[in-house]
Amino acid sequence: MASIITLLTDFGSHDSYVAEMKAALLAGAPDAVLVDITHEVMPGDIRAAQYLLDRSWRRFPNGTVHLTVVDPEVGTARRALAASAGGQFFVAPDNGLLTPVLDGARVMELAVPRDASPTFHGRDVFAPAAARLAMGARLADLGVTVDDAIRFPLPAPREVNGALVGEVIYVDRFGTLVTNFPEWMLSGGDRLHLGGSAVTVGRTFGDVERGGLVAFVGSGGTVEIAVRDGSAARTLGAGVGGEVRLERLS
């Protein structure tokens, strides 16, 4: 079975950066299956990349290599990392992006070749390492052990004056607001408040009329706020960091 390498970046599709990184991957692992998670992370948005990696990596089979490059400090003293966790491999800059997989992970610092471009480690550092892992290299062969990788955990809901207060941690292309409330915190008798708007809890988009607001447990396992056939972000004027309050009605 061919190895799988996933790619998650903020490179977009306007330039040649993704193609150059894929060329480096295929040079080292010519039979690898390359899967694009996305290249449309907003530039430098480490938290968005962390969220997308966390909700997607478990869907892949053991042995998959996840190459994730959102790297605003490229070329500085920040470390380049490779890690193994949950039967899979991860290659990314040491900027907190790997936080969701670090518990119990084995982590190595990658050497940066002298001829690596100081502005394109995705192509010259991370892609070659990912290709080596896809070809069966041992993690220990890639560098030296690290036990202090940077952690940048997503915020968790908190109790404030008897209410549960969370926030929007991601906005998808449909304008759906993804919150940090996990599924278990929500019941059908609850109501969410975002700004001055109350949002009734349902099961899916179709539980409200067109243009209506609804909150439900999304496919990633957290509570989301949406507008049927519209954009909750635009309707509510909300985005990442927006405060969400959960009110118990029963």
C-alpha positions in Angstrom: 0.0 0.0 0.0 1.3 3.4 -1.0 2.1 5.8 1.9 -0.2 8.8 2.5 1.1 12.3 3.1 -1.4 15.0 4.0 -0.7 18.7 3.4 -2.1 21.6 5.4 -0.7 25.1 4.8 -1.5 28.7 4.4 0.1 28.9 1.0 -3.1 29.3 -1.1 -3.3 28.4 -4.7 -2.1 31.6 -6.4 1.6 30.8 -6.3 3.8 27.8 -7.0 4.6 27.1 -3.4 2.3 24.1 -3.0 3.5 22.6 -6.3 7.2 23.0 -5.2 6.5 21.3 -1.9 4.8 18.5 -3.6 7.7 18.2 -6.0 10.0 17.8 -3.0 7.7 15.1 -1.6 7.5 13.1 -4.8 11.3 13.4 -5.3 11.7 11.6 -2.0 8.6 9.4 -2.0 7.6 8.9 -5.7 4.7 6.5 -4.9 3.2 8.5 -2.1 -0.5 9.5 -2.2 -0.7 13.3 -1.5 -3.9 14.5 0.2 -4.6 18.2 0.5 -6.4 19.0 3.7 -6.4 22.6 2.8 -4.0 25.4 1.6 -6.5 28.1 2.5 -5.6 28.8 6.1 -5.4 32.5 6.6 -1.7 33.6 6.4 0.0 32.9 9.8 -3.2 31.6 11.5 -1.6 28.9 13.7 -4.8 28.3 15.7 -6.9 27.7 12.6 -4.3 25.2 11.3 -4.2 23.5 14.7 -8.0 23.2 14.7 -8.1 21.7 11.2 -5.3 19.3 11.9 -6.9 18.2 15.1 -10.3 17.4 13.5 -8.8 15.6 10.5 -5.8 13.5 11.4 -7.6 10.7 13.2 -9.6 10.0 10.0 -6.5 8.7 8.3 -4.9 5.2 8.5 -1.9 4.3 10.7 1.4 5.3 9.1 0.0 8.5 7.5 2.4 11.4 7.5 0.9 14.8 8.2 2.8 17.8 6.8 1.5 21.0 8.3 3.2 24.3 7.5 1.9 27.6 8.9 5.1 29.2 9.8 5.2 32.9 10.3 8.6 32.6 12.0 10.3 30.7 9.2 14.0 31.1 9.1 14.3 32.3 12.7 15.5 30.3 15.7 12.2 28.4 15.9 12.7 24.7 15.6 11.5 22.3 13.0 9.9 19.2 14.4 8.8 15.7 13.4 6.7 13.7 15.8 4.8 10.4 16.1 1.5 9.9 17.9 -1.4 7.6 17.6 0.3 5.5 15.0 0.8 8.5 12.7 3.6 11.0 11.9 3.6 14.8 12.0 6.0 17.3 10.5 5.6 21.0 11.4 7.3 24.1 12.8 7.6 24.3 16.6 5.0 27.1 17.1 2.2 25.3 18.9 0.7 23.8 15.8 1.3 20.3 17.0 -0.3 20.9 20.5 -3.3 18.5 19.9 -1.0 15.5 19.4 1.8 16.2 21.8 0.5 14.3 24.8 2.3 11.0 24.7 4.1 11.9 21.4 7.7 11.3 20.6 9.2 14.5 19.1 12.4 15.1 17.2 14.1 18.4 16.1 15.0 18.4 12.5 18.3 19.7 11.2 18.0 22.6 8.8 20.3 22.0 5.8 22.7 24.9 5.0 21.3 25.3 1.6 17.7 25.5 2.7 15.9 28.7 1.7 15.4 30.8 4.9 11.9 31.7 3.7 10.7 28.2 2.4 11.3 25.5 5.0 8.1 23.8 3.7 10.0 22.8 0.6 13.5 22.5 1.8 13.1 21.1 5.4 9.7 19.7 6.1 8.8 18.1 2.8 12.1 16.0 2.7 11.5 14.9 6.3 7.9 13.9 5.5 9.1 12.0 2.4 11.7 10.1 4.5 9.0 9.1 7.0 6.7 8.0 4.2 9.5 5.8 2.8 9.9 4.0 6.2 12.6 6.0 7.9 12.6 5.8 11.7 11.7 8.9 13.6 14.9 8.6 15.5 16.8 8.9 12.2 15.5 12.4 11.6 17.0 14.3 14.5 17.4 14.7 18.2 14.8 14.2 20.9 12.8 17.2 22.1 10.8 17.2 25.3 9.8 20.9 25.4 7.9 21.4 22.2 5.8 24.6 22.3 2.2 24.2 23.4 -0.5 26.6 22.3 -3.8 25.0 23.5 -7.1 26.3 22.2 -9.1 28.1 24.8 -11.5 26.1 26.9 -15.0 27.2 28.1 -15.1 28.6 31.6 -17.7 29.3 34.2 -18.4 33.0 34.8 -21.1 34.0 37.4 -22.9 30.7 37.0 -22.9 30.7 33.2 -20.7 28.8 30.8 -18.7 31.2 28.6 -16.8 30.0 25.5 -15.8 31.5 22.2 -15.6 31.1 18.4 -12.4 29.3 17.5 -12.9 28.9 13.7 -15.1 30.2 10.9 -15.6 27.9 7.9 -16.2 29.0 4.3 -20.0 28.9 4.8 -19.7 31.4 7.6 -20.5 28.8 10.2 -19.1 29.7 13.6 -17.3 26.8 15.3 -17.2 27.2 19.1 -15.0 25.6 21.8 -18.0 24.0 23.5 -17.7 20.2 23.2 -20.7 18.1 22.4 -21.2 16.8 26.0 -21.8 20.4 27.3 -24.9 20.8 25.2 -28.4 19.5 25.6 -31.6 20.2 23.6 -33.0 22.5 26.3 -30.1 24.9 26.1 -29.7 28.2 24.3 -26.6 30.0 23.2 -26.0 33.7 23.2 -23.6 35.4 20.8 -23.5 39.1 21.2 -27.1 40.2 21.5 -28.5 37.3 19.7 -30.0 34.1 21.2 -29.6 30.9 19.2 -31.9 28.0 19.8 -30.3 24.5 19.8 -31.3 22.1 17.0 -29.8 19.1 15.3 -29.0 20.4 11.8 -29.6 23.3 9.4 -33.0 22.2 8.4 -34.4 22.6 11.9 -35.0 26.3 11.2 -36.5 28.4 8.4 -34.3 29.8 5.6 -32.3 32.6 7.1 -32.8 31.3 10.7 -30.1 30.9 13.3 -29.4 27.5 14.7 -26.8 25.9 17.0 -26.0 22.2 16.7 -23.2 19.7 17.3 -21.1 19.8 14.1 -19.2 17.1 12.4 -16.1 17.9 14.3 -17.7 17.2 17.7 -18.1 20.8 18.9 -21.0 23.2 18.9 -21.5 25.3 15.8 -23.7 28.3 15.1 -25.1 28.6 11.6 -27.6 30.4 9.4 -29.7 28.2 7.1 -28.8 29.1 3.5 -26.7 32.0 4.8 -23.6 33.0 6.8 -23.8 33.2 10.6 -20.5 35.2 10.6 -22.1 37.9 8.4 -25.5 37.8 10.0 -24.1 38.2 13.5 -21.0 40.3 12.6 -19.0 37.7 14.6 -15.6 36.0 14.1 -12.9 34.2 15.9 -12.7 35.2 19.5 -16.4 36.2 19.7 -17.8 35.4 23.1 -20.5 32.7 23.3 -22.6 32.1 26.4 -24.5 28.9 27.2 -27.7 29.3 29.1 -29.4 26.3 30.7 -33.1 26.4 30.2 -33.9 23.0 31.8 
